[in-house]
Amino acid sequence: MRFTLATVVAALPYLVSATIVPEQHGQSRSISLGKRSNLRGEDGVVNADNLRAHLKSTVGKIQRGAAAFERNTGARHPAASASTPAKRDVASDKLTDDSEELWYGKISVGTPAVTYTVDFDTGSSDLFLPGANCGSTCSGHTKYKHTASSTSKALGKSFSLAYGDGSTVKGKQYTDTVKIAGLTAKKQTLGSASQYSSGFESSNFPADGLMGMGFKSISEYNADPVFQTLVKDGETTDGVFAFKLSDSGAELTLGGLNDDLYSGKITYVDVTQEGYWQVDVDAVNVESDKVLGSTSAIIDSGTTLVVATTSDAKKFYDAIDGAEEATDIGDGYYTVPCDSIPDVSLTFGGKEFKISSDTFNLGQESSGSSKCVGGIVGEDTGLDFWIVGDVFMRNVYTVFDVDNSRVGFAELA
């Protein structure tokens, strides 16, 4: 017997916190994701500078979100350590993977509508685009001209976003009409950037802007993210979106699921703290042996790596024969023998989901080396959770359920 999502929602009070539920969903429309690689060269060697910059940017984003959470809610994020501060529609968007660092697709903004590419990032919550008065660093990007949109309204507020790699975005806030795959978010808060640092130049950041898909509590604007606006405006079938992240056929689906992209049942785990998509991992496994027990994690499409605490990363690699610290790459990085990449998996809701050797292996440490850099990295962010990014997400169909505050995982079809 198969159940609709409405049936599952009705039954939620009677289900345990981590459940496996069969579902059926309607037709979807798609937005593509494209790909470019600059974390690994054509020779298979990792680009250490880009890898370090990506990790810094990720840490900065997560710490900024935690600061926004405190401003918006009046309380420190619970994961912060003491040391650190009617019938509606289903749509989908084909996605592009840029250097396994960001996944981007098309949206349109304004009246008349102008098309932009944006990075879809579940680890943040705000939409920003380069503004008309942005300088040379915005060259090559499509610029948002608020004066040309009849539905644009200035909010009289500024914004400033700083990333750990030194990248910054600054500008003014507006509301305007945002469309994605035919779904319309009216009076959506967005940022029009008057300044992009070099990290967001088109040569480094091919998307025009970024669209956060977390919760309102980590919004720098303290405003609803685009997807939550779509739900409030009655544009989606269900308050659900899902990612398939892969080298081909990558897709973001909004308002439901695309049954053709996954097989079997979806395993759901409850969000433990809204802000990020924060859930519990039952176990971290090497060769099917549990090497780490229960830990908290956020599921972040805007991060390539899986970022563990430094102590957890050490315990993880201690369980792998031949693993060594990769000091030439940076603190927290490790290598494993290229000819024996380990079987690694994460357990959610009692089900083990594997990380393929292709996604776990970031590339050779150096040209001709027999050592390959592992995709789980140790870094202390000041928040007591792992950041589970694309190294894991590229192996599963990932469901983000806003209505029921949960995340689901399924095997790819």
Rosetta blueprint (number, residue, H / E / L):
1 M L
2 R L
3 F L
4 T E
5 L H
6 A H
7 T H
8 V H
9 V H
10 A H
11 A H
12 L H
13 P H
14 Y H
15 L L
16 V L
17 S L
18 A E
19 T E
20 I E
21 V E
22 P L
23 E L
24 Q E
25 H L
26 G L
27 Q L
28 S L
29 R L
30 S L
31 I L
32 S E
33 L L
34 G L
35 K L
36 R E
37 S L
38 N L
39 L L
40 R E
41 G L
42 E L
43 D L
44 G L
45 V E
46 V E
47 N L
48 A H
49 D H
50 N H
51 L H
52 R H
53 A H
54 H H
55 L H
56 K H
57 S H
58 T H
59 V H
60 G H
61 K H
62 I H
63 Q H
64 R H
65 G H
66 A H
67 A H
68 A H
69 F H
70 E H
71 R H
72 N H
73 T H
74 G L
75 A L
76 R L
77 H L
78 P L
79 A L
80 A E
81 S L
82 A L
83 S L
84 T L
85 P L
86 A L
87 K L
88 R L
89 D E
90 V L
91 A E
92 S E
93 D E
94 K E
95 L L
96 T E
97 D E
98 D E
99 S L
100 E L
101 E L
102 L E
103 W E
104 Y E
105 G E
106 K E
107 I E
108 S E
109 V E
110 G L
111 T L
112 P L
113 A L
114 V E
115 T E
116 Y E
117 T E
118 V E
119 D E
120 F E
121 D E
122 T L
123 G L
124 S L
125 S L
126 D L
127 L E
128 F E
129 L E
130 P E
131 G E
132 A L
133 N L
134 C L
135 G L
136 S H
137 T H
138 C H
139 S L
140 G L
141 H L
142 T L
143 K L
144 Y E
145 K L
146 H H
147 T H
148 A H
149 S L
150 S L
151 T L
152 S L
153 K E
154 A E
155 L E
156 G E
157 K E
158 S E
159 F E
160 S E
161 L E
162 A E
163 Y L
164 G L
165 D L
166 G L
167 S L
168 T E
169 V E
170 K E
171 G E
172 K E
173 Q E
174 Y E
175 T E
176 D E
177 T E
178 V E
179 K E
180 I E
181 A L
182 G L
183 L E
184 T E
185 A E
186 K E
187 K E
188 Q E
189 T E
190 L E
191 G E
192 S E
193 A E
194 S E
195 Q E
196 Y E
197 S L
198 S H
199 G H
200 F H
201 E L
202 S L
203 S L
204 N L
205 F L
206 P L
207 A L
208 D L
209 G E
210 L E
211 M E
212 G E
213 M L
214 G L
215 F L
216 K H
217 S H
218 I H
219 S L
220 E L
221 Y L
222 N L
223 A L
224 D L
225 P L
226 V H
227 F H
228 Q H
229 T H
230 L H
231 V H
232 K H
233 D L
234 G L
235 E L
236 T E
237 T L
238 D L
239 G L
240 V E
241 F E
242 A E
243 F E
244 K E
245 L L
246 S L
247 D L
248 S L
249 G L
250 A L
251 E E
252 L E
253 T E
254 L E
255 G L
256 G L
257 L L
258 N L
259 D H
260 D H
261 L H
262 Y E
263 S E
264 G E
265 K E
266 I E
267 T E
268 Y E
269 V E
270 D E
271 V L
272 T L
273 Q E
274 E E
275 G L
276 Y L
277 W E
278 Q E
279 V E
280 D E
281 V E
282 D L
283 A E
284 V E
285 N E
286 V E
287 E L
288 S L
289 D E
290 K E
291 V E
292 L E
293 G L
294 S L
295 T E
296 S E
297 A E
298 I E
299 I E
300 D L
301 S L
302 G L
303 T L
304 T L
305 L L
306 V E
307 V E
308 A E
309 T L
310 T H
311 S H
312 D H
313 A H
314 K H
315 K H
316 F H
317 Y H
318 D H
319 A L
320 I L
321 D L
322 G L
323 A L
324 E E
325 E E
326 A L
327 T L
328 D L
329 I L
330 G L
331 D L
332 G L
333 Y L
334 Y E
335 T E
336 V E
337 P E
338 C H
339 D H
340 S H
341 I L
342 P L
343 D L
344 V E
345 S E
346 L E
347 T E
348 F E
349 G L
350 G L
351 K E
352 E E
353 F E
354 K E
355 I E
356 S L
357 S H
358 D H
359 T H
360 F H
361 N E
362 L E
363 G E
364 Q E
365 E L
366 S L
367 S L
368 G L
369 S L
370 S L
371 K E
372 C E
373 V E
374 G E
375 G L
376 I E
377 V E
378 G E
379 E L
380 D L
381 T L
382 G L
383 L E
384 D L
385 F L
386 W E
387 I E
388 V E
389 G L
390 D H
391 V H
392 F H
393 M H
394 R L
395 N L
396 V E
397 Y E
398 T E
399 V E
400 F E
401 D E
402 V L
403 D L
404 N L
405 S L
406 R E
407 V E
408 G E
409 F E
410 A E
411 E E
412 L E
413 A L
